Amino acid sequence: MIIKKTLKLSTLEYYDKHLNVINPFLPVKLTGKEIEVLSHLMSFTGTISEDRFGTTARNIVKKRLNISNAGISNYISSLKKKGFINDKNEILSILFPNDKEQSYQFTLLNYES
C-alpha cells in the first residue's frame, strides 16, 4: 500500500513544509523556529534573494516573525553552526526543493517480519 497526498501551498508554506519533511533525515535537526526563519529566507525571490542575509531581508523576516535584531542574528548564527549556511552566507543547496514540485520517497521496513 502506498500512501499519497498532494498539497497546494504558497511559496512560504512550500519551503516550510519541505524543511519539516526532510528535518528527520538531516544529521543535525532544525528547531521549529529555525525552520520558520530558514523557510522565510529561502522563499525570497528577485533581487532580495541575492542578499538573503542583508539588512532588507533580515528586517522582513524580523517583522513577519516578530523577533528582535538579536533574535534573527542568533537564529542565523545557529544555522551556521549547524552547517546549514556556509561561510559565504549561502543556504546549502541540498535544503532547497525543486522550484515547482517536490516528491519524496522513503520505505519503512519491519525487521521482525
N, C-alpha and C positions, 0 to 999 in steps of 0.2 A: 504494500500500500504506500502510495506517495501522497504526502500532504502538501498542498499548494495553496498559495494565496498571493494575489496581486494587489498592490497598494498604489493609489494615485496620490502623490504627495507634492507639496510645494518644494522649491529648491532647498529651503532651510530644513524642512521636515525630512527630505530625501537624505541629506547628509547626516542628520541626527539619527535617523533610523539605521542607516548604513553603519555608522560607528557603533551603535548599540548591538547590531547583529554580529559584527566582527570582534567586538571587545573580548568575548570569552576566548577567542583564538589568539589574541595578542600575548606576547611573552610577558609584558607588563600591562596591567589593567588600567584603564582610564576611569576616573571617578565620574559621577553624573554631571557635575559642574564642568569638569574638563571637557566632556563630550559636548556640552552646551557651547562653551567658548570655542572649541575647535570647529564645530559644525557652523557656527556663525562666520568664523574666519574663512572656512572652506567655501561658503556659499557666495562670497563676493565675486562679482564679475566686472568686466571692463577694466578701467584704469586702476580702480581701487584694489583689484586682485593682484596687481603688480607690486603693491606695497601693503600686504595683508597685516603687517605688524607696525605700520606707521601710525602717526597721530590720528588721522582721519578714521582709519579702520578701528583703532582701539576705542575712540570716542563713540563710534556707532555701537560696538559690542557692549561697552560700559552702559550706555543708555538703554539698550534693549534688555540687558540682563540686570540692570540696576545694581552694578558693582562699582567700587571705587577705583581710583588710579592704582592704588596699592594692590587691590584685588586682581585686576587684569594683569598686572605685572607678575604677581605671584602665580597665577594660572599659567601664563606663558612660560615662566621660569620652570615650573613643574613639568610642563610638556617638553621642554628642552632637556631637563634632567632625565626624563623617561625615554628620551630618544625619538620623540615624535616630531620634533622640529630640529633641523640641523643647524650647524654653525652659520650658514648663510641665510638664516631666518626663512627657511622653506619647509613647508609641511611635507613629510615624507610621501612620495608618490604612491606607495602601497596603500596609503589610507584613503586615497581618492577612488570612488567607484567610477564606472563608466558614466558618461555625461547624461544619457537619456534613460538607460535601463540597466539594472544590475541584477543578475541571478546568483543564487547561492546553492551549493550542493554539499551536503555532508551526510555521512552514513553513521548510524548508531548500530553497534554490534553487541549482542548479548553473548558474552563469552561463556556463560553457563549452559547455553543451549547446544 
